[in-house]
């Protein structure tokens, strides 16, 4: 269960960085 939470946080963090990067590029 802990690993699942960490995985979700990691996916959210990566998605957040990707969104900011795409906003910067666009």
ChimeraX attribute file (.defattr): number of C-alpha atoms within 10 A of each C-alpha:
attribute: neighborCount
match mode: 1-to-1
recipient: residues
	/A:1	6
	/A:2	7
	/A:3	8
	/A:4	9
	/A:5	10
	/A:6	11
	/A:7	12
	/A:8	12
	/A:9	12
	/A:10	12
	/A:11	12
	/A:12	12
	/A:13	12
	/A:14	12
	/A:15	12
	/A:16	12
	/A:17	12
	/A:18	12
	/A:19	12
	/A:20	12
	/A:21	11
	/A:22	10
	/A:23	9
	/A:24	8
	/A:25	7
	/A:26	6
